[in-house]
Amino acid sequence: MSETAQLIIFILTTIGVLVLFKKSKDDEPLLLLKLFGFTFIGAFMLDLESVKLPLGFAVFLLFFRNPKLNAETKHIAASVGLGIFMLNLFIPQAEAMVYERTHHVDLQNTNFYEGSLVEELVHLKDYFNMDRKSTELRGLDMVIHEDGTYKFLSFGLVEQTHDGTVNYIIDLSDDRKSFDVSRYKVKKEQEEYLNHLQFTDAELVLSNIDIITPSMFDIEGKEYYQLKTDGLRENYDVHSNNTFKIDTAGKHEIEKDQLPAQTIVAEVCGSKELTESHYPFKCEQDEYFLLDMLPKSQD
């Protein structure tokens, strides 16, 4: 539950208890504290991970349901507590539904060559008020026509915030003029299995993909090109004639003495046609683009 919702509930509860105190019929020592106590008892929750039980209200019904003085007032106070218990169940779910709803964010440019993936990232960060310095890429899959028009684009972002980790799932919409973006928060313990992986800053990866020009996607007889990367920096040590270093100077064949090297690997292939979902029907002539390739260390 958000801090704002908690504050509102606290203020309303305090006001409600004070009103009950003012309207109480019988004089009773420490009545105000007792009313707060009954409210607390009514709101007390037994949390069994997937099941939350109103243990406090059950205790009230078993042991305190027949007080001698101000019985009606105390019953109302306990019922207020039960209401708080119910709010603690439903408000987080409502907040999650609002937070995780799909957003439609316009593309800055529908053409890969004319636009920039970094500009798309900056626009998304501005839209969602993301932290500019703590966003990682969790995979990218892109299909473009030979003229650069986006046909399919899907990638994931992870933002580290003081409240936890936020995952963003970004997919090109059916009209290919906007993104469909959904997000959800992940508990730290659920992310532990990813701690050993070296994910890379999203802007760094996308800026290296932006370097790619039409001549680099030179796969004869293919109308559509696909590029996929997991965004991980890895120690690459596979020498072949279809592996290339990509930088601002162009597309370069990799010499054997340049490996192993720390780099981000993108798999590229070509296809003559797409499926109904705008995905390559049969992708062939695989190439591997090494992005942001670091010089081989000298031992």
Number of C-alpha atoms within 10 A of each C-alpha: 15 9 8 9 14 14 11 11 15 13 10 12 19 14 12 17 23 15 11 20 20 10 11 18 13 12 9 11 8 8 17 15 12 16 22 21 16 25 29 20 23 28 25 20 20 12 11 8 6 5 7 13 13 18 17 22 24 16 14 19 13 10 9 16 16 14 12 8 14 19 16 15 20 27 21 18 27 27 19 21 25 24 16 21 22 14 17 18 14 13 15 14 13 12 13 15 12 10 14 15 13 15 16 16 18 17 19 15 17 18 17 21 19 11 15 19 21 18 17 18 18 15 16 18 15 12 11 10 10 17 12 12 11 12 22 22 23 20 16 20 18 20 26 24 21 17 13 18 17 22 24 21 21 18 20 21 19 23 20 15 12 6 9 11 17 17 18 19 17 23 21 22 19 13 8 17 16 19 23 18 21 17 20 15 16 14 11 9 7 9 10 9 8 9 8 7 10 12 20 17 18 22 19 15 22 20 16 18 22 18 17 19 15 11 9 14 19 13 19 9 9 18 15 26 25 24 21 20 22 18 26 20 19 16 15 15 12 11 16 13 10 13 22 22 19 22 18 10 8 13 19 14 14 19 13 11 9 14 16 17 19 19 20 23 24 22 16 23 22 28 22 15 16 18 9 8 10 16 21 22 14 12 18 16 12 15 19 20 29 24 26 19 20 14 12 12 10 4 3
